[in-house]
């Protein structure tokens, strides 16, 4: 990836990728576990992922790249529910980045139908994932795959010579989620004793304008994600391969819900 300027050619390099808003959606690919066909959860979607208006949660994100770590955080707040089953979640990161997702609870599923980066701001960008992003589907049956859309924001820093350009990218693509098992999962504040582990693989892409050039950014994601019944998403462990033009970086993300687990 090259840029021409007054001083000649300067190499544009992907410097780091920190989670500005590490939206907890299906983006992981894990191994086996459990028995295919086993019912892991038989309640409604809202029992697995509660979403009353005003409900909020904080998450800590650790990004590891080339042996160096960087921490970030974000909060997720349900700002409203409508009679048709739709509800809005607002995500605000420690860096000040903001995003919003409009989801629909159909009773046996929760899907994200609209996602907006920088809502109301100068860089506002909205997408309607097709198909929608599948968050959960009930009953949860081990091995029963969910073919899903993908929408996620990622904050990137692209270095051009001595200059660093920061961009929050809204990446859209597809994912495949597979529930695997009920298992304990630990976060910094304690252990959720009976969470559902999902294995999903995802790819997504976007284009960013950097110093007058249009740069294609693509990601491939692999890892694991856990949902605790009655709580919702509690942890992700992801490997994210990011390609920006000719450059490539691999970042390992760990996202953990903050606050002690219920009863912990």
C-alpha positions as CSV (number, residue, x, y, z in Angstrom):
1,X,0.0,0.0,0.0
2,X,1.8,3.2,-1.2
3,X,1.1,6.9,-1.0
4,X,2.9,9.6,-3.0
5,X,3.5,13.0,-1.4
6,X,6.0,15.9,-1.6
7,X,8.7,13.9,0.0
8,X,8.2,10.9,-2.3
9,X,6.7,7.5,-1.4
10,X,5.7,6.8,2.2
11,X,4.8,3.3,3.3
12,X,1.3,3.1,4.9
13,X,1.3,0.5,7.6
14,X,-1.4,-0.9,9.8
15,X,-0.1,0.1,13.2
16,X,-2.7,-1.3,15.6
17,X,-6.3,-2.2,16.0
18,X,-8.0,-1.4,19.3
19,X,-11.6,-2.1,20.1
20,X,-13.3,1.2,20.0
21,X,-16.7,-0.5,20.2
22,X,-16.2,-4.3,20.4
23,X,-19.8,-5.1,19.8
24,X,-20.6,-8.5,21.2
25,X,-22.0,-10.2,18.1
26,X,-21.3,-13.6,16.5
27,X,-17.8,-13.5,15.2
28,X,-15.9,-16.5,16.5
29,X,-14.9,-20.0,15.4
30,X,-14.2,-22.5,18.1
31,X,-13.6,-26.2,18.4
32,X,-15.9,-29.1,19.4
33,X,-17.5,-29.9,22.7
34,X,-20.9,-31.1,23.8
35,X,-23.1,-33.5,21.9
36,X,-24.7,-32.4,18.6
37,X,-28.5,-32.5,19.0
38,X,-28.4,-31.8,22.8
39,X,-30.7,-29.0,23.9
40,X,-28.6,-26.5,25.7
41,X,-31.3,-24.0,26.5
42,X,-35.1,-24.2,25.9
43,X,-36.4,-20.8,27.1
44,X,-37.2,-17.7,25.1
45,X,-34.7,-15.5,23.5
46,X,-35.3,-12.7,26.0
47,X,-34.7,-15.1,28.9
48,X,-31.3,-15.8,27.4
49,X,-30.5,-12.2,26.5
50,X,-32.6,-9.8,28.6
51,X,-33.1,-6.4,27.0
52,X,-35.4,-4.2,29.2
53,X,-35.1,-0.4,28.6
54,X,-32.3,1.0,30.8
55,X,-30.4,-2.2,31.1
56,X,-26.7,-1.6,30.7
57,X,-23.4,-3.5,31.0
58,X,-19.7,-2.6,30.8
59,X,-17.0,-4.6,29.0
60,X,-13.3,-4.5,29.2
61,X,-11.3,-5.3,26.0
62,X,-7.7,-6.4,25.8
63,X,-6.0,-6.4,22.4
64,X,-2.7,-8.2,22.0
65,X,-0.6,-7.6,18.9
66,X,3.1,-8.5,18.4
67,X,3.5,-9.2,22.1
68,X,2.2,-5.8,23.1
69,X,-1.2,-5.3,24.9
70,X,-3.6,-2.4,24.8
71,X,-6.8,-2.1,26.9
72,X,-10.0,-0.4,26.1
73,X,-13.6,-0.5,27.4
74,X,-17.2,0.2,26.3
75,X,-20.7,0.3,27.7
76,X,-23.8,-1.1,26.1
77,X,-27.2,0.4,27.1
78,X,-30.6,-0.5,25.9
79,X,-32.2,2.9,25.2
80,X,-35.7,1.8,24.2
81,X,-38.1,-1.0,23.3
82,X,-41.1,-0.8,20.9
83,X,-44.3,-2.8,20.8
84,X,-43.2,-4.6,17.6
85,X,-40.3,-6.3,19.4
86,X,-37.6,-3.9,18.3
87,X,-35.1,-2.4,20.8
88,X,-32.1,-0.1,20.4
89,X,-28.8,-0.6,22.1
90,X,-26.2,2.2,22.3
91,X,-22.5,1.4,22.5
92,X,-20.1,4.0,23.9
93,X,-16.4,3.4,24.1
94,X,-13.8,4.9,26.4
95,X,-12.4,6.7,23.3
96,X,-15.7,8.4,22.8
97,X,-16.7,6.4,19.8
98,X,-20.5,5.7,19.6
99,X,-22.6,3.1,17.7
100,X,-26.2,2.0,17.8
101,X,-27.8,-1.3,16.9
102,X,-31.5,-1.9,16.3
103,X,-32.5,-5.4,17.2
104,X,-35.7,-7.4,17.0
105,X,-36.9,-10.0,19.5
106,X,-39.1,-12.5,17.7
107,X,-39.7,-14.6,20.7
108,X,-37.4,-17.4,19.6
109,X,-34.6,-15.2,18.2
110,X,-32.8,-11.9,18.5
111,X,-31.4,-10.4,15.4
112,X,-29.8,-7.1,14.6
113,X,-31.5,-5.4,11.7
114,X,-29.8,-2.1,11.6
115,X,-26.4,-0.9,12.8
116,X,-25.2,2.8,12.8
117,X,-21.7,4.0,13.3
118,X,-21.3,7.5,14.8
119,X,-25.1,8.1,15.0
120,X,-25.9,11.8,14.6
121,X,-22.2,12.6,14.0
122,X,-20.2,13.8,11.0
123,X,-19.1,10.2,10.1
124,X,-22.6,8.6,10.5
125,X,-22.9,5.4,8.5
126,X,-25.8,3.0,8.7
127,X,-26.1,-0.5,7.3
128,X,-29.0,-3.0,7.1
129,X,-27.2,-6.4,7.3
130,X,-28.7,-8.9,4.9
131,X,-29.3,-11.4,6.3
132,X,-29.7,-9.7,9.8
133,X,-27.1,-10.4,12.4
134,X,-28.3,-13.4,14.4
135,X,-27.5,-13.0,18.1
136,X,-29.3,-16.0,19.5
137,X,-32.0,-18.5,18.5
138,X,-33.9,-20.7,20.8
139,X,-34.2,-23.5,21.6
140,X,-30.4,-23.6,21.6
141,X,-29.4,-27.0,20.1
142,X,-25.7,-28.1,20.1
143,X,-24.4,-28.3,16.5
144,X,-27.4,-26.4,15.0
145,X,-25.7,-23.7,12.9
146,X,-27.1,-20.2,12.4
147,X,-26.1,-18.6,9.1
148,X,-25.9,-14.9,9.9
149,X,-25.0,-11.4,8.8
150,X,-22.1,-9.6,10.5
151,X,-21.7,-6.0,11.6
152,X,-19.0,-4.7,13.8
153,X,-17.0,-1.5,14.4
154,X,-13.2,-1.6,14.8
155,X,-10.9,1.4,15.5
156,X,-7.8,1.3,13.3
157,X,-4.7,3.4,13.3
158,X,-3.0,3.6,9.9
159,X,0.5,5.1,9.9
160,X,1.7,7.0,6.8
161,X,5.3,7.9,7.2
162,X,5.5,9.8,10.5
163,X,1.7,10.5,10.5
164,X,-1.0,8.3,12.0
165,X,-4.5,8.4,10.7
166,X,-7.2,7.0,13.0
167,X,-10.4,5.6,11.6
168,X,-13.3,3.8,13.1
169,X,-14.4,1.3,10.5
170,X,-17.8,-0.3,10.2
171,X,-17.3,-3.8,8.8
172,X,-20.1,-5.7,7.2
173,X,-20.1,-9.3,6.1
174,X,-21.3,-12.8,7.0
175,X,-20.9,-15.3,9.9
176,X,-21.8,-18.8,10.8
177,X,-22.6,-19.5,14.5
178,X,-22.7,-23.0,16.1
179,X,-23.7,-23.5,19.8
180,X,-21.4,-26.1,21.3
181,X,-21.8,-26.7,25.0
182,X,-22.9,-25.5,28.5
183,X,-19.7,-24.8,30.4
184,X,-18.3,-22.6,33.2
185,X,-16.5,-19.4,31.9
186,X,-14.4,-17.1,33.9
187,X,-14.0,-13.3,33.6
188,X,-11.9,-11.0,35.7
189,X,-14.7,-10.5,38.3
190,X,-15.6,-14.2,38.7
191,X,-17.1,-17.2,37.0
192,X,-20.4,-17.8,35.2
193,X,-21.0,-21.5,36.0
194,X,-23.3,-22.5,33.2
195,X,-22.7,-20.4,30.1
196,X,-23.4,-21.4,26.5
197,X,-20.3,-21.5,24.3
198,X,-20.8,-20.6,20.6
199,X,-18.4,-21.3,17.8
200,X,-18.8,-19.0,14.7
201,X,-16.6,-17.9,11.9
202,X,-17.0,-14.5,10.2
203,X,-15.6,-12.3,7.4
204,X,-16.3,-8.7,6.7
205,X,-15.0,-5.7,4.7
206,X,-15.2,-2.0,4.1
207,X,-13.3,0.8,2.4
208,X,-11.7,3.8,4.2
209,X,-10.6,7.1,2.7
210,X,-7.0,7.8,3.9
211,X,-5.1,10.8,2.6
212,X,-7.2,10.9,-0.6
213,X,-6.9,7.2,-1.3
214,X,-9.6,4.5,-0.9
215,X,-8.2,1.6,1.1
216,X,-10.0,-1.7,1.4
217,X,-10.0,-3.2,4.9
218,X,-11.0,-6.9,5.3
219,X,-11.2,-9.0,8.5
220,X,-11.3,-12.7,9.2
221,X,-12.3,-13.6,12.8
222,X,-12.0,-16.8,14.8
223,X,-12.4,-17.6,18.5
224,X,-15.2,-18.3,21.0
225,X,-18.1,-16.5,22.6
226,X,-20.1,-17.2,25.7
227,X,-23.7,-16.2,26.7
228,X,-25.0,-16.7,30.3
229,X,-28.8,-17.3,30.5
230,X,-30.4,-14.3,32.2
231,X,-27.4,-12.2,31.6
232,X,-26.5,-12.2,27.9
233,X,-23.0,-12.0,26.4
234,X,-20.3,-12.3,29.0
235,X,-17.0,-13.1,27.1
236,X,-15.3,-13.3,23.7
237,X,-11.9,-14.6,22.9
238,X,-11.1,-13.8,19.3
239,X,-8.3,-13.8,16.8
240,X,-8.9,-11.0,14.2
241,X,-6.8,-10.9,11.0
242,X,-7.0,-7.5,9.5
243,X,-5.9,-6.6,5.9
244,X,-5.5,-3.0,4.9
245,X,-4.3,-2.7,1.3
246,X,-1.1,-4.7,1.2
247,X,-0.6,-4.8,4.9
248,X,-1.8,-7.4,7.4
249,X,-2.0,-7.5,11.2
250,X,-3.3,-10.2,13.6
251,X,-4.8,-9.0,16.9
252,X,-6.1,-11.2,19.7
253,X,-9.0,-9.7,21.5
254,X,-10.4,-10.7,24.9
255,X,-13.7,-9.0,25.8
256,X,-15.0,-9.6,29.3
257,X,-18.2,-8.4,31.0
258,X,-17.3,-6.3,34.1
259,X,-18.9,-6.7,37.5
260,X,-19.2,-9.8,39.5
261,X,-21.4,-12.6,38.1
262,X,-24.8,-13.1,39.8
263,X,-24.2,-15.0,43.0
264,X,-20.5,-14.6,42.6
